Amino acid sequence: MSKAVDPDAVLEVRGLTFGYEREAVLRDVNLRVGGDDFLAIIGPNGGGKTTLLRLILGLETPWRGSVHWSRALVPGAIGYVPQFSTFDKNFPVQVRDAVLMGRLGRGGLLGRYGRADYRAVDRVLEQLHLDGIAAMPIAELSGGQLQRALIARALVGDPAILFLDEPTASVDAETRQVLEGVLAELNRRIPVVVITHDITGFASQVKQIACVNRQLFYHGSGKLSHSDLAEAYGCPVELIAHGVPHRILHDHDHQHAHAHE
Amino acid sequence: MSDLIGLFSYEFARNAMLAAVFASILAGTVGTFVVVKRLVFIAGGVSHAAFAGLGFCYWLGANPLIGAVVVAVLAALLLGWLGESRARSQDAMIGLLWAGGMATGIVFIHMTPGYAPSLMTYLFGDILTVSRGDVHLLAALTIVVVGVLALFYRSLVAVAFDETFAAVQGVPVRRMTTLLLVLMALSVIMLIQVVGIILLIALFTIPPLIALMLANRFLAVLVLAVGAGLVTSTGGLLGSYWLDMPSGPAIVLFGIALVVLVRGAVWLRERLWLRRMAWEPGGARSGQAAGHQE
């Protein structure tokens, strides 16, 4: 593996090993995210999907290995949509104010929100069909509305990459439709990485798939074989039955993303 | 009423009023962060730990408040350093500081020759004994705490709402949390004057609880909590004057009565709103429903 960073890659993960306490959760993980990728990271619960994301986001320090970004990472350049469980839904904040927090990275620790920030918020609220409920407290949002509000917060900083951690599968029809449109449009400009146990919601958009279960198995084609899944999950049948596009690949080399190129 | 105006011609009454105002500002602003970030028991640990500093300075013959400030800030820094990542050790450390601070303070006061009437004052608070010097100290601390809160407001609110997202945005979450703990420690000193160590948790929790029932934006909650703190402390103070009760417990009990009253009013408003919805189904505006912060 060469030391130089792939010029087309937005993000390169090399030889990443990390764990909690003394047990390794991830072992020697390599991953490359290109400029127009739509990558789904799937895998069983406890397999290390969210840990991998935390490492990429810089929230954990790896035992070994490294995360390289192609450009110097300015604050706000990472669009991040967390799981619902990571924050307090009863926090006294309206949709507009919550989305405004996506502009936090700009302007530094002592910064104040300015006119440009409010304009950006208005634009993204409209884009995600939230303008009608901008003054609603987040405690009263439906699951789908909250999902869109979190995506609006991630997009309002004009990020260079978007990560979605377990976007809820059970969102309403409006959210699903808006989401599909927004993500497709976004993916023309920036890479999108979705961490999910239910790939069906994004089946038509996903271009690459990575299975994470202690190790990472990469599928550049966005298609999965039975044996790939069996390796990652142990019991792949249910996922396949949900209609993931798949075919039997005989010549796959799943350890290293670079090997595909 | 002339009774009341007569009361304020006394300096001790004016000092008490000023102390109540400063305490309300801090209880409302810092207390709101304490409640939404669930730091109530950390606040309890820090306030009881401060008793060690009080006792030490009392024994030295220095101003006990200075000792309380130093020990409270040190305790806050220690708890911040332990952090939530080591939640179990932090929790146990709160217990240690709580009892250890009280024990140390009592030993020092025991070692001080003569009767120690002010011991009770620090435990249960007596706002009527606040001196002019204390008022000046309170004013300075209030300005410092509110100033720092205002300076880092954006980052502090973001950390309170969603730590992970704030960290991804480049906010130093650990340092902001420790800053909040230090501000809380400074506020604790002021509240000791008003309601005492044992009861001060009430002033950190009652005003934000009332405000959270009435508003759904963070800044509005802060402002309302300051107002609720003012109503609680002055109402309790007047109640203690009329009913001849000790001021600290009067303030706490008046505040709790206020919480129940406001909760009842919010419940009633919701019921009326639901009934009106039933009559005019076309007029549903879900944004108007109130009282979702339990």
Interface residues (C-beta under 8 A of the other chain):
Chain A: L57 G58 L59 P75 G76 I78 Y80 P82 T86 F87 D88 N90 F91 P92 V93 Q94 D97 A98 M101 G102 L104 G105 L109 L110 G111 R112 Y113 I133 A135 M136 P137 A139 E140 R153 G157
Chain B: V36 L151 F152 R154 S155 V157 A158 A160 F161 D162 E163 T164 F165 A166 A167 V168 Q169 G170 V171 P172 L212 A215 N216 R217 F218 A220 V221 S286 G287 A289 H292 Q293 E294
